[in-house]
Amino acid sequence: HQILFPIPDIDRTDLFICIGANPMASNGSLMTVPDFRGRLKALKGRGGRMVVVDPRRTETGKLADEFHFIRPGTDALLLMAMVHTLFEENLVNLGHAEQWTKDVDLVRLAALGFTPEAVSENTGMPAADIRNLARQLATTPRAALYTRMGTSTQAFGGVATWLAYVLNILTGKLDSTGGMMFTQPAIDLIALGGMSGQKGHFGKRFSRVKKLPEFAGEYPSSTIADEILTPGEGQIRAFVTVAGNPVLSSPNGGRLDEAFTGLDFMVSVDYYLNETTRHADVILPPTAGLERSHYDLIFSMFAVRNTAKYSPALFDAGKDTRHDWQILLELAHRLEKKRKGGRLPLRSEMGWRAFKQIGPDPILDLMLRAGPYGTNIGPARGLVQPAIDLVMDILPERHPLRGLAKMSPLNRHWQDLPKGLSISALKELPNGVDLGPLRPCMPGRLFTRDGKVNLAPRRYLQDLGRLHALLAAPPSDDLLLIGRRHVRSNNSWMHNSQRLVKGKDRCTLMIHPKDVARCGLQAGDSAEIGSTSGQIVLPVEITEDVMPGVVSVPHGWGHHREGTGQSVAVAHAGASINDVLSDQEIDPLVGTSVLNGQTVSVKVWRADRQRKQA
């Protein structure tokens, strides 16, 4: 399922291995972990350790007990060498996952050529450190290996993400206390999706121009400009953005700028006039955060504890405003009517009107009550539980509804959980409710046809030819570009707040002292960073916090474009990393853009030379 993946049980782990992630700045991103600093302090207080592997000594890396530099784009080599070590040293132990995992031998064969010694030169990590990392993961009973943006948005992002899960499974850390576990939220979108047969999908369709695979109905953002600029049947001529700024957040922002300029029509659901929405023919501003109720459906799926919190609207939005759901629902309704010739059947029209009238809160309340922590149904339990048991007896083993029955709040599996959640109950708990730590739940959560974890899917094995080619090639001396984020600058919309942008300039080129010399730079210089996609100019920040051969530019800047309404951001424009990242470099396995590890040139920028060129 597209939103079913395990996250670290960080409150109970004794070893947290963090590769290509910076939770000190992101609060975990897809690991919802408030107060990471406090949790890390608690981890160390109980004798635990954190190991960080990254091309940059990040805010998280500076707090690590053990830190290792790694060359961008080679994480898959490191992870495969760790897999090799586990088999070579007889450290494989799946624990209770062995009952519902298959194809372990295929993984062993796949890892044969990737010894720590073989990958050391490419990764920049000593073989002894790679072996030690694998041993620590295998021999620490409560341990978790966690990866994020750094490993997934690179040339081998798909394989690296797969191998991170493989390592956790091979060492018995999946669905295990202190390891990688699944959140069991109050509104379980996994079970609700199973009710309608939604199991997630990949590669059912392919994009028109680059033939990139869809994932759960979504195409990679790397091909937006292709689909708009390339003539032919299916060419995109109209576009909708919702709370986004792809001109600054997607590769080759200049090409996207060009693409949006040439659209026949564009609408943006947003209240910012930013680098993207300035192209819109119509901007539909939704209500602000304090003018609408809120319940987090998505990020509660990835929380390090099971929690639930409902926030009612604090202010009346007024009659002339619309919530996001109202805007999108009305757009969908009108498009559906247009598609049907201007009129819908009465039954269908009544359905649309009912949805608009009801709104999301009653639906939310129903999902809470039907969820694993929902209101206890009392005497009805005696009638419904036999029906659940009957379903389990009658349905074939692979039937998707068996998984839903297993997850039912009436099933014995859930009887030890707290009950009574509803919107009215959560309104009495304005700070939310803690529903307890993560709990083992496998194999009940599996959506695979045979009810097992397929450890070696064919699509990953077929992509290993590219990884072998990387291993055979000598490492390049080229400078490799990586991104970065800061806790006060996670995304472009944060730059229009004076309180967040004040202080020292954070939009700089981080570069190691060894590379400063070979690029002819010195302290106080500005550098021109160039690629086939374009050039940007940034002040130089000389630091040993980046690996030699690596330069870093932060994400989300570049507010120099005309026509925006963000005066504070314009005054702190910076430059966009996506103006030098190519949208032609992708991971062919999954279609994801290569945001880390692209080659760039760096040289001294001289204003007088720029004037002569002009």
C-alpha positions in Angstrom: 0.0 0.0 0.0 1.4 3.4 -1.0 1.2 4.8 2.6 2.1 1.7 4.5 5.7 1.8 5.6 7.4 1.3 9.0 9.0 4.1 11.0 11.6 3.9 13.8 10.3 3.1 17.3 12.7 5.8 18.5 11.3 5.9 22.1 12.5 2.4 22.7 15.4 1.8 20.4 19.0 1.5 21.7 20.6 2.1 18.3 19.3 4.7 15.8 21.1 4.5 12.4 20.2 7.6 10.4 21.3 7.7 6.7 20.5 10.7 4.5 18.1 12.2 7.0 18.1 15.3 9.2 15.3 15.0 11.7 16.8 17.8 13.8 15.7 20.2 11.0 12.7 18.3 9.6 11.1 16.8 12.8 11.4 13.5 11.0 9.7 14.4 7.7 7.9 11.0 7.1 8.7 10.0 10.6 6.4 12.2 12.7 8.6 12.8 15.7 8.0 16.0 17.7 10.9 17.1 19.9 13.5 15.0 18.2 16.2 16.6 20.4 14.4 15.5 23.6 13.9 12.0 22.3 17.6 11.8 21.3 18.6 12.9 24.8 16.3 10.2 26.3 17.9 7.6 23.9 21.4 8.5 25.1 20.2 8.7 28.7 19.3 5.0 28.6 22.7 4.1 27.1 21.6 4.1 23.4 23.6 5.5 20.5 22.9 7.4 17.2 25.0 6.8 14.1 24.6 9.2 11.2 25.8 8.7 7.6 25.6 11.7 5.3 27.7 13.8 2.8 27.2 16.7 5.2 27.6 16.9 8.9 24.0 18.1 9.4 22.4 19.4 12.6 21.6 15.7 13.3 25.1 14.6 12.4 26.6 17.0 14.9 24.8 15.2 17.7 25.7 11.7 16.6 27.8 9.3 18.7 29.3 8.2 15.4 29.4 10.0 12.1 30.5 8.9 8.6 30.8 10.9 5.4 29.5 9.2 2.2 29.8 10.2 -1.4 26.4 11.4 -2.8 24.5 8.8 -4.9 26.4 5.8 -3.5 24.1 4.9 -0.5 22.9 1.8 -2.4 26.5 0.5 -2.5 26.9 1.0 1.2 23.6 -0.7 2.0 24.3 -3.7 -0.3 27.7 -4.1 1.3 26.0 -4.2 4.7 23.7 -6.9 3.4 26.7 -8.8 2.1 28.3 -8.6 5.5 25.3 -10.0 7.2 25.3 -13.1 5.1 29.1 -13.5 5.1 29.3 -13.3 8.9 26.2 -15.4 9.6 24.4 -12.4 11.2 21.1 -12.9 9.4 18.2 -13.4 11.9 14.7 -12.4 10.8 13.1 -13.1 14.1 9.4 -13.5 14.0 9.4 -12.1 10.4 10.8 -15.3 9.1 7.2 -16.8 9.2 6.0 -14.3 6.6 9.0 -13.4 4.6 10.3 -15.1 1.4 13.2 -14.9 -1.1 16.0 -14.4 1.4 18.3 -16.5 -0.7 17.7 -14.2 -3.7 18.9 -11.3 -1.7 22.0 -13.2 -0.6 22.9 -14.0 -4.3 22.2 -10.4 -5.3 24.7 -9.1 -2.7 27.6 -11.5 -3.6 29.7 -9.0 -5.5 29.2 -6.0 -3.2 31.8 -6.6 -0.5 32.7 -3.7 1.8 36.2 -3.7 0.3 34.7 -3.4 -3.2 32.5 -0.4 -2.5 34.8 1.5 -0.2 36.5 3.6 -2.8 33.2 4.6 -4.4 31.4 5.4 -1.2 34.4 7.0 0.5 33.8 4.9 3.6 36.4 2.5 4.9 35.5 -1.2 4.6 36.0 -1.7 8.4 33.4 1.0 9.1 30.9 -0.6 6.8 31.3 -4.0 8.4 31.1 -2.5 11.9 27.8 -0.7 10.9 26.3 -4.0 9.8 27.4 -5.7 12.9 26.0 -3.0 15.2 22.6 -3.3 13.5 22.6 -7.1 13.7 23.8 -7.5 17.3 21.8 -4.7 19.0 18.5 -6.3 19.9 16.6 -2.9 19.7 17.9 -1.1 16.7 16.4 0.8 13.7 17.9 1.9 10.4 16.2 4.9 8.9 16.7 6.7 5.6 15.0 9.7 4.0 15.4 12.3 1.3 19.2 12.0 0.9 18.9 8.3 0.0 15.6 8.3 -1.9 16.1 11.3 -4.2 19.2 10.2 -6.1 20.1 8.0 -9.1 19.7 4.8 -7.1 16.9 6.0 -4.7 14.6 3.1 -5.4 17.2 0.4 -4.7 18.5 2.3 -1.7 15.1 2.5 -0.1 14.4 -1.2 -0.8 17.8 -2.2 0.7 17.1 -0.1 3.9 14.0 -2.2 4.5 15.9 -5.4 3.6 18.5 -4.7 6.2 15.9 -4.1 8.9 14.1 -7.3 8.0 17.3 -9.5 7.8 18.3 -8.4 11.3 14.9 -9.0 12.8 14.1 -5.3 13.3 10.8 -5.1 11.4 7.6 -5.1 13.5 9.8 -5.4 16.6 9.9 -3.2 19.7 12.7 -0.7 19.4 13.0 -1.4 15.6 10.9 -0.4 12.6 7.2 -0.6 13.4 3.9 0.4 11.9 1.8 3.1 13.4 -1.8 2.1 14.2 -3.7 5.4 13.9 -7.2 6.2 15.1 -8.3 6.6 11.5 -6.7 3.7 9.7 -6.5 4.6 6.0 -4.9 1.3 5.2 -7.9 -0.7 6.5 -10.4 1.8 4.9 -8.6 1.4 1.6 -8.8 -2.4 1.9 -12.5 -2.1 2.3 -12.8 -0.7 -1.2 -10.1 -3.0 -2.6 -7.5 -0.3 -2.8 -4.1 -1.9 -2.4 -1.9 0.6 -4.1 -0.3 0.2 -7.5 2.8 1.0 -9.5 3.4 1.2 -13.2 -0.2 0.8 -14.4 0.3 3.7 -16.7 3.3 5.6 -18.0 3.9 9.3 -18.7 3.4 10.4 -22.3 6.9 11.8 -23.0 9.5 10.1 -20.8 7.4 6.9 -20.2 7.9 7.2 -16.4 5.8 5.0 -14.2 2.9 6.2 -12.1 2.8 5.4 -8.4 -0.6 5.2 -6.8 -2.0 7.4 -9.6 0.8 10.1 -9.5 3.4 10.8 -12.0 6.9 12.1 -11.0 7.2 15.9 -10.9 10.3 15.7 -13.0 8.2 15.3 -16.1 5.7 18.2 -15.6 7.6 20.5 -18.1 7.8 17.7 -20.7 4.1 17.1 -20.6 3.3 20.8 -21.0 6.0 21.8 -23.6 5.9 18.7 -25.9 3.3 18.9 -28.6 1.0 16.0 -29.6 -2.0 14.2 -28.4 -2.4 14.4 -24.6 -0.3 17.6 -24.3 -1.2 19.4 -21.0 -2.7 22.8 -21.8 -4.3 23.6 -18.4 -2.9 23.1 -14.9 -4.0 23.3 -11.3 -1.7 23.8 -8.3 -2.7 23.4 -4.7 -0.5 25.0 -2.0 2.6 24.4 -4.0 5.5 26.2 -5.6 7.1 23.8 -8.2 9.0 26.5 -9.9 11.2 26.6 -6.8 10.8 23.0 -5.6 11.2 20.9 -8.8 14.3 20.4 -10.9 15.0 22.9 -13.8 12.7 25.6 -12.4 13.5 27.8 -15.4 12.0 25.3 -17.8 8.9 25.0 -15.6 8.7 28.8 -15.6 8.6 28.7 -19.4 6.1 25.8 -19.4 3.6 27.6 -17.1 3.9 30.8 -19.2 2.7 29.0 -22.3 -0.4 27.3 -20.7 -3.9 28.1 -22.0 -5.3 28.2 -18.5 -3.9 27.8 -15.0 -5.7 28.0 -11.6 -4.0 28.0 -8.2 -5.7 27.2 -4.9 -3.4 29.3 -2.7 -3.2 32.5 -0.7 0.4 33.3 -1.8 1.4 35.1 -4.9 4.6 33.2 -5.4 6.9 32.2 -8.2 4.4 29.6 -9.5 1.0 31.2 -8.8 2.0 34.4 -10.5 1.4 32.4 -13.7 -2.2 31.6 -12.7 -5.2 33.1 -14.5 -7.3 32.6 -11.4 -6.1 32.3 -7.8 -8.7 30.8 -5.4 -7.5 31.6 -1.8 -8.8 29.1 0.8 -9.4 29.8 4.5 -6.4 30.1 6.8 -5.4 27.4 9.2 -7.1 29.0 12.3 -10.4 29.4 10.3 -11.0 25.7 9.8 -11.0 22.5 11.9 -8.1 20.1 11.5 -7.4 16.4 12.0 -4.1 15.0 10.6 -5.0 12.0 8.6 -1.7 11.4 6.8 1.1 12.3 9.2 -0.6 10.4 12.0 0.1 7.3 9.9 3.8 7.8 10.4 3.9 8.9 14.0 6.4 7.5 16.5 3.4 7.0 19.0 -0.2 6.4 18.4 -2.0 9.7 18.9 -5.1 11.5 17.9 -5.9 15.2 18.0 -8.8 17.3 16.7 -8.5 21.1 16.5 -11.7 23.1 16.0 -11.7 26.3 14.1 -10.8 29.3 16.3 -12.3 32.0 14.1 -15.3 32.3 11.9 -14.1 32.4 8.3 -17.0 34.5 7.0 -19.6 33.9 4.3 -17.4 34.9 1.4 -14.7 32.4 2.1 -14.2 28.8 1.1 -12.3 25.9 2.7 -9.9 23.9 0.5 -12.4 21.0 0.4 -15.2 23.2 -0.7 -13.1 24.8 -3.5 -11.9 21.4 -4.8 -15.3 19.8 -4.5 -17.0 22.5 -6.4 -14.4 22.4 -9.1 -14.9 18.7 -9.4 -18.7 19.0 -9.5 -18.6 21.6 -12.2 -16.1 19.6 -14.3 -18.3 16.5 -13.9 -21.4 18.4 -15.1 -19.5 19.8 -18.1 -18.3 16.3 -19.0 -21.9 15.0 -18.8 -23.2 17.8 -21.1 -24.2 20.3 -18.4 -26.5 18.2 -16.3 -26.2 15.2 -14.0 -28.8 12.6 -13.2 -30.9 13.5 -10.2 -29.5 10.8 -8.0 -25.9 11.9 -8.8 -26.7 15.6 -8.3 -28.3 14.9 -4.9 -25.1 13.0 -3.9 -23.0 16.0 -4.7 -25.3 18.3 -2.8 -25.3 16.0 0.2 -21.6 15.9 0.4 -21.3 19.7 0.2 -23.9 20.0 2.9 -22.4 17.4 5.3 -18.8 18.5 5.1 -15.8 16.5 6.4 -16.4 16.5 10.1 -19.3 14.0 10.2 -17.3 11.7 7.9 -14.3 12.2 10.2 -16.4 11.3 13.2 -17.7 8.1 11.5 -14.1 7.1 10.7 -13.0 7.7 14.3 -15.9 5.6 15.7 -15.3 2.8 13.2 -11.5 2.8 13.9 -9.5 0.6 16.3 -10.0 3.1 19.2 -13.6 4.0 18.3 -16.6 4.2 20.6 -17.4 0.9 22.2 -20.5 -0.5 20.6 -21.5 -2.4 23.8 -24.2 -5.1 23.4 -23.8 -5.1 19.6 -20.4 -6.7 20.0 -22.0 -10.0 20.8 -23.8 -9.9 17.4 -21.0 -8.5 15.2 -18.1 -10.5 16.5 -19.5 -13.9 15.3 -20.0 -12.2 11.9 -16.4 -11.2 11.8 -15.4 -14.8 12.7 -17.6 -16.1 10.0 -16.0 -13.8 7.4 -12.6 -15.0 8.5 -13.7 -18.6 8.1 -15.4 -18.2 4.7 -13.1 -15.9 2.7 -10.1 -17.3 0.8 -6.7 -16.7 2.4 -5.7 -14.1 -0.1 -9.0 -12.2 -0.2 -8.4 -8.5 0.6 -11.3 -8.3 3.0 -9.6 -10.8 5.3 -7.1 -8.1 6.1 -9.9 -5.7 6.9 -11.5 -8.2 9.1 -8.3 -8.7 10.9 -8.0 -5.0 11.5 -11.6 -4.6 12.7 -12.0 -2.8 16.0 -14.2 -5.8 17.0 -11.5 -8.3 16.3 -9.7 -9.8 19.3 -6.4 -8.4 18.0 -7.6 -4.9 19.1 -9.4 -5.7 22.3 -6.5 -4.5 24.5 -6.6 -1.0 22.9 -8.3 2.1 24.5 -11.8 2.8 23.2 -14.2 5.7 23.0 -12.8 8.0 20.3 -15.1 10.4 18.5 -15.0 14.0 17.6 -17.0 14.9 20.7 -14.5 13.0 22.8 -11.5 14.7 21.2 -13.1 18.1 21.7 -12.8 17.4 25.4 -9.1 16.8 25.0 -7.7 19.9 23.3 -4.1 18.7 23.7 -5.0 15.4 22.0 -4.8 11.9 23.3 -1.8 9.5 23.6 -3.0 6.1 22.5 0.2 4.4 23.5 3.4 3.1 22.0 3.7 1.3 18.6 2.6 -2.3 18.7 3.5 -5.3 16.6 0.8 -5.9 13.9 2.3 -8.1 11.3 1.4 -10.0 9.1 -2.1 -8.5 9.5 -1.1 -5.3 7.7 0.2 -7.0 4.5 -1.5 -6.4 1.2 0.6 -8.9 -0.8 -1.3 -11.6 -2.7 0.4 -14.4 -0.7 0.4 -12.7 2.6 4.2 -12.5 2.7 6.9 -9.9 2.5 8.5 -10.3 -0.9 12.1 -9.5 0.0 13.4 -9.6 -3.6 10.9 -8.1 -6.1 11.9 -8.6 -9.7 11.9 -4.8 -10.5 14.7 -4.2 -7.9 16.8 -7.2 -9.0 16.6 -6.1 -12.6 17.9 -2.6 -11.6 21.1 -4.0 -10.0 22.8 -4.0 -13.4 23.1 -0.2 -13.0 24.5 -0.7 -9.5 27.1 -3.1 -10.8 28.1 -0.6 -13.4 28.5 2.1 -10.7 30.7 -0.3 -8.7 32.9 -1.0 -11.7 33.4 2.7 -12.6 36.2 4.6 -10.8 34.8 7.5 -8.7 34.9 10.9 -10.5 36.7 14.0 -9.3 33.7 16.1 -10.3 32.0 18.2 -7.6 28.7 16.7 -6.6 25.8 18.9 -5.5 23.5 18.1 -2.6 20.6 20.1 -1.1 19.9 20.9 2.5 17.3 22.4 4.8 17.3 24.4 7.9 14.7 24.3 10.7 13.8 27.9 9.9 13.8 27.4 6.1 12.2 24.0 5.3 10.2 25.4 2.3 9.9 28.4 0.1 6.8 29.9 1.8 8.8 30.3 5.1 11.0 33.0 3.5 8.3 35.7 3.6 8.5 35.9 7.4 10.9 38.4 8.7 11.3 36.5 11.9 12.4 33.4 10.0 14.8 35.0 7.6 16.5 37.5 9.9 20.1 36.9 11.0 23.0 35.5 9.0 22.5 34.5 5.4 21.6 30.8 5.2 21.4 30.7 1.4 25.1 30.0 0.8 27.3 27.5 -1.1 28.8 25.2 1.5 32.2 23.9 0.3 35.1 22.1 1.9 38.5 23.9 2.3 40.2 21.4 -0.1 37.8 22.3 -2.8 38.0 26.0 -2.2 41.7 25.9 -3.3 41.1 23.9 -6.5 38.2 26.2 -7.5 40.3 29.3 -6.9 37.9 30.6 -4.2 38.6 32.3 -0.9 36.6 33.6 2.1 34.3 36.5 1.1 34.0 35.4 -2.5 30.8 34.6 -4.4 30.8 31.5 -6.5 29.1 30.7 -9.8 27.6 27.2 -9.6 26.8 25.9 -13.1 25.4 22.9 -14.9 23.7 22.1 -18.3 20.5 23.5 -16.8 21.8 26.9 -15.7 23.9 29.0 -13.4 23.4 30.6 -10.0 25.5 32.8 -7.8 25.9 32.4 -4.1 28.2 33.6 -1.3 30.8 31.0 -0.3 30.6 29.3 3.1 33.9 27.4 3.7 33.3 24.5 6.1 34.6 21.1 7.0 30.9 20.0 7.6 30.7 18.9 4.0 32.7 16.0 2.5 35.6 16.9 0.1 34.2 16.7 -3.4 30.7 17.8 -2.3 29.0 21.2 -2.4 25.7 22.1 -0.8 23.0 24.6 -1.7 19.8 25.0 0.4 16.3 24.2 -0.9 13.5 26.7 -1.6 15.2 30.0 -2.3 15.4 32.0 -5.6 12.8 34.8 -5.0 14.3 37.1 -7.6 11.5 36.5 -10.2 9.2 39.4 -11.0 5.5 39.4 -10.3 5.3 37.9 -6.8 3.7 39.5 -3.8 6.2 38.5 -1.2 8.3 41.5 -0.4 10.3 40.0 2.5 11.2 37.0 0.4 12.3 39.2 -2.5 14.5 41.2 -0.1 16.2 37.8 0.9 16.0 36.3 -2.6 18.9 33.9 -2.6 19.1 31.4 -5.5 17.3 28.3 -6.3 19.1 25.0 -6.3 16.6 23.8 -8.8 17.9 26.3 -11.4 21.0 24.1 -11.7 19.4 20.7 -11.2 18.5 19.0 -14.5 15.1 17.5 -14.9 16.6 14.9 -17.3 18.5 13.1 -14.5 16.1 10.6 -12.9 16.1 7.2 -11.2 14.8 5.0 -14.1 13.4 2.5 -11.6 10.9 4.8 -10.0 11.0 8.0 -12.1 12.2 10.1 -9.1 14.3 13.2 -9.8 18.0 13.0 -8.9 18.2 15.9 -6.4 21.4 14.7 -4.8 24.6 13.8 -6.6 24.3 15.8 -9.8 27.7 17.1 -11.2 28.2 20.9 -11.1 31.1 23.3 -11.9 32.1 25.9 -9.3 34.2 29.0 -10.0 34.8 32.5 -8.8 32.0 35.0 -9.8 33.2 38.4 -10.7 30.8 41.3 -11.1 33.0 43.0 -13.6 33.2 39.9 -15.8 29.4 39.6 -15.7 29.0 43.2 -16.9 31.4 42.6 -19.8 29.4 39.6 -20.9 26.2 41.6 -20.7 
